[in-house]
Amino acid sequence: MLKVDTKPNVEEPEMLEEYDFSKGVRGKYARLSADGTNVVLIDSDLVEFFPDSEKVNAALRSLVEIARTTVKRS
């Protein structure tokens, strides 16, 4: 049976030295991204019709309006 070596031969640093986070602020944008934002992934076949968030929101608002005005029939 062939053994596969899963350990790298050379240890690589976790982070490059040129990254300087000494003036970074933890969670600076966390509140902004959490306030009323909902990330949704759109399938690739729909990107043609919904290229940006404005188009998605307009379509969803139209759908909500149709759902509100549609009368349920038993």
C-alpha positions as CSV (number, residue, x, y, z in Angstrom):
1,M,0.0,0.0,0.0
2,L,1.3,3.5,-0.9
3,K,1.8,5.9,2.0
4,V,0.9,9.5,1.4
5,D,2.9,12.1,3.3
6,T,0.4,14.7,4.6
7,K,3.0,16.8,6.3
8,P,4.7,19.6,4.3
9,N,8.4,19.4,4.1
10,V,9.0,23.1,4.9
11,E,7.2,24.9,7.6
12,E,5.4,27.9,6.2
13,P,4.5,30.9,8.4
14,E,0.8,31.3,9.2
15,M,0.9,34.9,8.2
16,L,3.4,36.9,6.1
17,E,5.5,39.5,7.8
18,E,4.2,42.4,5.7
19,Y,0.8,42.1,7.3
20,D,0.6,44.7,10.0
21,F,-2.5,44.5,12.3
22,S,-1.0,46.6,15.1
23,K,-3.5,49.4,14.5
24,G,-6.4,47.1,13.7
25,V,-9.7,47.4,15.6
26,R,-11.4,44.1,16.4
27,G,-15.0,44.0,15.2
28,K,-14.8,47.4,13.5
29,Y,-17.3,46.5,10.8
30,A,-19.1,43.6,12.5
31,R,-22.1,45.8,13.6
32,L,-22.4,47.3,10.1
33,S,-22.6,43.9,8.5
34,A,-25.0,42.6,11.1
35,D,-27.5,45.5,11.0
36,G,-30.2,44.5,8.5
37,T,-27.9,42.6,6.2
38,N,-28.5,39.1,5.0
39,V,-26.1,37.4,2.7
40,V,-27.7,35.1,0.2
41,L,-25.9,33.1,-2.5
42,I,-27.5,33.2,-5.9
43,D,-27.1,30.2,-8.3
44,S,-25.1,30.9,-11.4
45,D,-28.1,30.5,-13.7
46,L,-29.8,33.5,-12.0
47,V,-26.9,35.9,-12.1
48,E,-27.9,37.0,-15.6
49,F,-31.3,38.2,-14.2
50,F,-30.1,39.4,-10.8
51,P,-26.6,41.0,-11.3
52,D,-26.7,43.1,-8.1
53,S,-28.6,43.6,-4.8
54,E,-30.8,46.3,-6.3
55,K,-32.3,43.8,-8.8
56,V,-32.7,41.1,-6.2
57,N,-34.5,43.5,-3.8
58,A,-36.8,44.8,-6.6
59,A,-37.8,41.3,-7.6
60,L,-38.4,40.3,-4.0
61,R,-40.5,43.4,-3.3
62,S,-42.6,42.7,-6.5
63,L,-43.1,39.1,-5.3
64,V,-44.2,40.3,-1.8
65,E,-46.7,42.7,-3.4
66,I,-48.1,40.0,-5.6
67,A,-48.4,37.7,-2.5
68,R,-50.2,40.4,-0.5
69,T,-52.7,41.2,-3.2
70,T,-53.5,37.6,-4.2
71,V,-56.7,36.3,-2.8
72,K,-56.6,32.8,-1.3
73,R,-59.2,30.6,-2.9
74,S,-60.3,27.5,-1.0
